[in-house]
Amino acid sequence: MNMPSPNQANPYAPPQAEVRDTAASDETELAGRGSRFGAAILDSFIFGIAVVPALIGANFQAMQTGDYMNAFSGVGIGIAAVAWLILIGVTIHLVYKNGQTLGKKIVGIKVVRTDFSRASLARIFWLRNVVNAIPGVIPFVGNFYGIVDHLFIFGERRQCVHDKIADTVVVKA
């Protein structure tokens, strides 16, 4: 039997190649604290706008009936509820598609895993939002936790506590 010498390449060996993860690009840049803050402000503003129809409807109804105590029952609440449902649907679609809320999309940032791979909708919803909201309902602890959560953004990786829980970072899109 003719065996190749140790210096000869084995023709039956698998090909050798340098393999790199394309998702973990050297060009990926963490989002700035200001852009994250701006996105949070925009998201709050956008969701707040959905309340406006309820306020207008309540004011209109109160002016018609003179009953300011029961003004928040009527068309305005229905319109606001529909606006919120549409906004929630759009947000779920954007988060599923690219890890962005409307505010993050406008500012140009998105949520990804710490290895820069795509973050799933379930990870973002459950770990970044639901699990992170649990301490917020505990009296006294919730207020303190909310402050501490956001102060963690001053770390080297710019991760808040909710980012650490979900193993995510926010990067420029």
N, C-alpha and C positions, 0 to 999 in steps of 0.2 A: 504494500500500500504506500502510495506516495503522499507524504504529509508535508504541508507548507512549513517552511522554517519560521522561527519566531519573528524574523525581520520582514517576511512577506505578508501582505494583506490577505485576509481570509475572504475569498470571493463570495462566501455564503453568509458572512456577517451582516447584521443590519446596518444600514447607512448611518454614518455619524454626522451630526449637524448640531450647531449651536441653537438651542431652543430658548426663546424669550417669551414672556407673557406680554401680549400686545396690549392688554387692558392696562397694565401698569407702566404707562408711558412716562418717560423722564420729563415730558413737557407738561404733565398734569400739575396744575397749580392750585393750592388751597385758596378758598374764597376768603376775602378780607373780612374783618370784623364789621366794617362799615357797610359792606354790601349785604351781609347777613342781617344786620340791623335794619337796613333799608327794605329788604324783602319782607321781614316780619311786620314792619310798619305798613307796607303796601297790602299784605294779606289781611291785616286787621282792618284797614280802610275799606278794602273790597268787600269783606264780609259785613262790615258795618253799613255799607250802602244798601245791602239787602234789607235792612231794618226800616229804611226810609219809607217804603210803601205802607208799612204798618202805622208809622207815625202820621203820615198824610191822611190815611184812611181814618185813623182814630180822631184826628183833628176835625176832619170833614164831618164825621158822625157826631162828634160832640157839638159842633156848630149847628147841625141840623136838629138834634134832639135836646140840646142844653144839658145833657147828662154826661158830665166829664168823668164821673166815677166809673162808668161802664163803657167808656169810649173804645176800649181795645177789643171789641167783639164786632167783627164785620169783615168787609171786603179787604181792608188793609192787611189784616192778619193773614188772610188767604193768599194775597199777592206776595207778601213777604215770605210765606212758607214755600210758595212755588219758586220764588227767586232763590231762596236758600237751597232748595233741592237741586235746582239747575247748577248753582255754584258748587255744591258738593259733588255733583256728577262730573263737572268739568275738572275739579281738583283731583278727584280719584283717577280720572283718565290721564291727566298730566303726570301725576305721581307714578302711576303704573307704567306709562310710556317712557318717561325720562327722569324720574326722581325729582320733579319740580312742582311747586305750587305756582299759582299765577304770579305772585310776588317774586319768587325765585326766577321764573321765566323772564319777567320784565328786567330784572337786575342782571340776569345772565349767569346764574349759579345753579348747581344741582347737588343732590345727595347721592353719594356712592359708598360702597363698602371701603374699608381701610386699605384693601389691596387694589382699589380703584375699579373694581368690577361693579356691575350694575346692582343696585340695592332693590330687593323685591318690594312690592306694595305691602305684603304682609309684614315684613321686617320694619318698614317705615311706619306703618299704621300701629302695629302692636307694640313694638319695642320703643320707638321714638315718641309715640303719642300716648297710648293707653297705659303701659307700664310706668311711663314717666309722670302720668297724671295721678297715679295712686297716692303718692305722698302729699299731693296738693289738697286732698280732701281731709287730711288729718289736721285737726285744729292746732294752731301754733307751728307745728312742724312744717305744714304746707307752705307758709309764707317764707320761712327760713330756707326750705329746700328750693323754692323758686329762685331765690337770690343766688344761692350757692350754685345751682344748675347753670345759670347764665354767667356767673363769674369764672367758671372753668374755661370759658372761651379765651382767656388770657394765657392759657398754656401754649406750649410750643406747637402742638398740632391743631390748635384752635378748636378743640372738641369740647362741647358742653357735656354735662353729665348724661343727657339723653343720647348724645352721639356715642359716648363710651358704652352705654347700655346696649345700644343697637349695633355697635361695631361699625359705625359710619363716620364719614367726614363730608364736609361740604366743599366742593371744588368749583372752579370757574367752568362754565359750560362751553 
